[in-house]
Amino acid sequence: MAKSSADDEELRRACEAAIEGTKQKIVLSIRVAKSQGIWGKSGKLGRHMAKPRVLALSTKSKGQRTKAFLRVLKYSNGGVLEPAKLYKLKHLSKVEVIANDPSGCTFTLGFDNLRSQSVAPPQWTMRNVDDRNRLLFCILNICKDVLGRLPKVVGIDVVEMALWAKENTPTVPKQTNQQDGGGPVEATVTESDLKVSVERELVSQAEEEDMEALLGTYVMGIGEAGAFSERLKRELLALEAANVHAILESEPLVEEVLQGLEAATNCVDDMDEWLGIFNVKLRHMREDIESIETRNNKLEMQSVNNVSLIEELDKLLERLRVPSEYASCLTGGSFDEERMLQNIEACEWLTGALRGLQVPNLDPIYANMCAVKEKRTELDKLKTTFVRRASEFLRNYFASLVDFMISDKSYFSQRGQLKRPDHADLRYKCRTYARLLQHLKSLDKNCLGPLRKAYCSSLNLLLRREAREFANELRASTKASRNPTVWLEASPGSSQSAHNTDTSSVSEAYAKMLTIFIPLLVDESSFFAHFLCFEVPALVPPGGVANGNKGGNYNDDDDDDDLGIMDIDENDGKAGKNSADLAALNESLQDLLDGIQDDFYAVVDWAYKIDPLRCISMHGITERYLSGQKADAAGFVRLLLGDLESKISVQFSRFVDEACHQIERNERNVRQTGVLSYIPRFATLATRMEQYIQGQSRDLVDQAYTKFVSIMFVTLEKIAQTDPKYADVFLLENYAAFQNSLYDLANVVPTLAKFYHQASEAYEQACTRHISMIIFYQFEKLFQFARKIEDLMYTITPEEIPFQLGLSKMDLRKMLKSSLSGVDKSISAMYKRLQKNLTSEELLPSLWDKCKKEFLDKYESFAQLVAKIYPNESIPSVSEMRELLASM
């Protein structure tokens, strides 16, 4: 017989090398063939793709525990073993030997943790039955020792396995304990198999001997069936007789036992009756105890509830109690300044008490109690009484403050002295009651409406009186000569010297009016918005400019509009602006400042009468102040400045319209020659207007320029049409004068530059028309002849033109003789005619140069026509004509 692969040490070392690093010890390694096979009807095993594999049993010790594994190893391409699959023996549930394999060498191993139980497990085929038994015996031993249980074995008898193990167990002593380890190995199992004792076998030696003795007992009777049957009958009869005899002998004992049982039964019945009586008594006692405990618990709960109720009622009574000092202060206390602290404390208490009786702050259970309702009614009466008394006091207080200031003339501007309005003392006195107003708002918002109207009515009288006195004294103290409003009138002997009067004091007066009163009105609007509790943003944002300039605040002593108090609810300051409050604020500001605009309008009208051009500077000043008012509380001030700006624009438009009428009146005069008077006067006016421009008034001035120049050009064209003979001379002289007078301004003012270019184009067109007229007048026959030739060239060839009527060579010679004989005299006459019609001698040199150039261009064209049509005819050359013109 060939040597088994289980004894192959090389195979064992190869398996240990394949699992190196896993800390597992190889117990047994053996070569097998793996296949997925089925058994056909022929009874032969059809192996499909049988593959060589090595099965290795290994163990791993971890403390007191030992784990067992079944490893499947396969050969790599280089013939080296490598791990393929790993099974844990604790999951081994069945070992089945394939019954259809005649050799009995094929078996399957069933594991209960495989993912797919529907797939048939692989079949393992050994070389012989000994190898199979050796592997299965080792697996069963490991399962029994390590796991304490055996898997189900199908297709093989366990006793047969035990007998095989006994026959193949070596009888030699263990040689693994010897130090030398030499000598032949007689055992056919591995080293671990030698450690199996008799007690660990599947069937022990004693059990096997008992089984043999038992079987030997009945061997003799099996061959003699009749004798064996008689023997069994005799033994059965003997047993029955023995049983009957025993029963008869034990009757007295049974009677004695029955009597004892009856006596015990009677005792038990008595005991059961006693226990039933005791159970009833105990049940009644238990019910009494439970009733007592229930009443006791209710009494304890009632006591705890009563204590809590008393505490809650004490708290409620404390909340409902009205302190006598607060009640007297709210119903009849004084509102003097020294008593305001007590009034504020009473207001705070009243506000807190009312808020404490509201459902969010009060338990809803208490809300419908009669005491709470009565106390709420009492507090409402206190609130109504206090609000009425405080509102009446404040209305009278506002009126008395203003009446006191109005009665003192030292508060206002007087003759020879401009007085800056000072409301610091007024605001200081009002701040005393600012906290009171906030509490009134929290108590009753509706009370603020009458208070705001009273404050606006009183302060409006003071502001209007201050503005009127200041404006009157401002006009009286400003000394300025009145400039005439007639700037462009064509009046004879009018002088421009009156227009040079310095009227800057008028603009300064208007700026002073705004500088004093616009910050004042803004501050008053802001103070009013905060003092009367309007929920609007701050008047001037941090870093903002409220006064239209960078000179700081109106009042150095009052560096902000804060009232010096804190909000009752700090969260109110974080809320966004209320649109309803903003609308109410704008309406109240209208009442506060209404009427003061009349004094500003009076200053504007006064300034316009002195110098209408001062509207330009006043417009810029107003626009600067208007751009500085961004806050919501300055709404009326923005409206006031907007109305002032519109008023100034209307006044200036009035001046512009009047000046346009002055220009148009030139059209009705008798025939005019030379430069119209409004041309140079407009230059003077534009120069003056440029000096007055401030800030954003450029658009206003540019609109005036557009209107002025448009009317000037239209009027100029209309006047020129009254005498067509001299229209071009008239136009070129005036357009030239317009350019000369506005040359400097056109370089810096884009609007005037546009009109300058327009006048330049009109001038060039007028020059061209006038020069062409003079040249044609002096050399009419020459250029008419040339025009006839040009007209015929569109219809006939140049060679046929000399044969046309009036265009023969003879006609050409006659025309040249009449036109060019004495050409120097004709040119002199042309110069004199040009000089005769001009009134502006400074234009003559440039016009004469244009005239000579135009004549040479026309003559050169004529010479080219003659050379083309009459090639054999001679005329004076262009160069000769150029030299002649240069010499004159």
Secondary structure as GFF3:
##gff-version 3
##sequence-region A 1 888
A	DSSP	three_ten_helix	5	7	.	.	.	ID=ss1
A	DSSP	alpha_helix	9	18	.	.	.	ID=ss2
A	DSSP	beta_strand	25	35	.	.	.	ID=ss3
A	DSSP	beta_strand	38	39	.	.	.	ID=ss4
A	DSSP	beta_strand	45	46	.	.	.	ID=ss5
A	DSSP	beta_strand	51	62	.	.	.	ID=ss6
A	DSSP	beta_strand	65	75	.	.	.	ID=ss7
A	DSSP	beta_strand	81	88	.	.	.	ID=ss8
A	DSSP	three_ten_helix	89	91	.	.	.	ID=ss9
A	DSSP	beta_strand	92	97	.	.	.	ID=ss10
A	DSSP	beta_strand	106	111	.	.	.	ID=ss11
A	DSSP	beta_strand	123	125	.	.	.	ID=ss12
A	DSSP	alpha_helix	129	142	.	.	.	ID=ss13
A	DSSP	pi_helix	143	147	.	.	.	ID=ss14
A	DSSP	beta_strand	152	154	.	.	.	ID=ss15
A	DSSP	alpha_helix	158	168	.	.	.	ID=ss16
A	DSSP	three_ten_helix	193	195	.	.	.	ID=ss17
A	DSSP	alpha_helix	205	217	.	.	.	ID=ss18
A	DSSP	alpha_helix	219	222	.	.	.	ID=ss19
A	DSSP	alpha_helix	225	249	.	.	.	ID=ss20
A	DSSP	alpha_helix	251	320	.	.	.	ID=ss21
A	DSSP	alpha_helix	324	332	.	.	.	ID=ss22
A	DSSP	three_ten_helix	337	339	.	.	.	ID=ss23
A	DSSP	alpha_helix	340	356	.	.	.	ID=ss24
A	DSSP	alpha_helix	364	367	.	.	.	ID=ss25
A	DSSP	alpha_helix	370	407	.	.	.	ID=ss26
A	DSSP	three_ten_helix	409	411	.	.	.	ID=ss27
A	DSSP	alpha_helix	424	431	.	.	.	ID=ss28
A	DSSP	alpha_helix	434	443	.	.	.	ID=ss29
A	DSSP	three_ten_helix	445	447	.	.	.	ID=ss30
A	DSSP	alpha_helix	448	477	.	.	.	ID=ss31
A	DSSP	three_ten_helix	497	500	.	.	.	ID=ss32
A	DSSP	alpha_helix	504	531	.	.	.	ID=ss33
A	DSSP	three_ten_helix	570	574	.	.	.	ID=ss34
A	DSSP	alpha_helix	579	593	.	.	.	ID=ss35
A	DSSP	alpha_helix	597	610	.	.	.	ID=ss36
A	DSSP	alpha_helix	614	627	.	.	.	ID=ss37
A	DSSP	three_ten_helix	632	634	.	.	.	ID=ss38
A	DSSP	alpha_helix	635	664	.	.	.	ID=ss39
A	DSSP	three_ten_helix	665	668	.	.	.	ID=ss40
A	DSSP	alpha_helix	678	692	.	.	.	ID=ss41
A	DSSP	alpha_helix	698	721	.	.	.	ID=ss42
A	DSSP	three_ten_helix	724	726	.	.	.	ID=ss43
A	DSSP	alpha_helix	727	746	.	.	.	ID=ss44
A	DSSP	alpha_helix	750	778	.	.	.	ID=ss45
A	DSSP	alpha_helix	780	792	.	.	.	ID=ss46
A	DSSP	three_ten_helix	798	803	.	.	.	ID=ss47
A	DSSP	alpha_helix	809	820	.	.	.	ID=ss48
A	DSSP	alpha_helix	823	837	.	.	.	ID=ss49
A	DSSP	three_ten_helix	841	843	.	.	.	ID=ss50
A	DSSP	alpha_helix	844	869	.	.	.	ID=ss51
A	DSSP	alpha_helix	878	887	.	.	.	ID=ss52
###
